[in-house]
Amino acid sequence: MGLSIDNGLPSDVSDSHYRTHKIFLLSNYILLGAASSCIFLTLSLRLIPSLSGFFLILLHVLTIAAAISGCAVAAAKTNKWYAPHMVATVLTAIFQGAVSVLIFTRTDDFLSELHSYVMEKDASMILKLAGGLSVTIFCLEWVVLSLAFALRYYSYVEGTGSNSGMKRSAKVQQEDANDWPWPFQV
């Protein structure tokens, strides 16, 4: 009479696969929280009329979409969405890294481009907080990418995915060599 939670993994997966799956989901949830926090910090700059501000918010929305797709890929029985998830995560990681470098190296120029209505000292502090979150997001996305690769490897080795390649088996097949061409017969 216990409560059972189906996590989408077959019962024959290894402990390391199970732990990697849980860490992958936890990393995606942390990524979701960091990206949504970054959106709220960016919105607190009051930069809606700015095109650069719109693209900064769009980058965080794309990060959230990549993290949600990562959770969906981890729960899916097939590997159909694996490649689009990896591409989206790599692109958002590259852009998050570029934005964080831009924020920390050229804060004043970046603020002038954003056309913020907040006092410059406060806006600089808010922007540096958002830059710190962008660095965190950048690092988390690479962790998520490596965990997704490990999950794909585990599903390939254990044969739990849609493309079960290497099933663990100790059978050796015997072939009849009588119908082979002459030089290959032993």
Protein Blocks (a to p, Z undefined) as FASTA:
>chain_A
ZZcddehiafkbcfklmmmmmmmmmmmmmmmmmmmmmmmmmmmnopmlpmklmmmmmmmm
mmmmmmmmmmmmmmpmbfklmmmmmmmmmmmmmmmmmmmmmmmmmmmlmmmmnopabdfk
lmmmmmmmmmmmmmmmmmmmmmmmmmmmmmmmmmmmnopamblfbdcdfbdcdddfklpc
fklpZZ
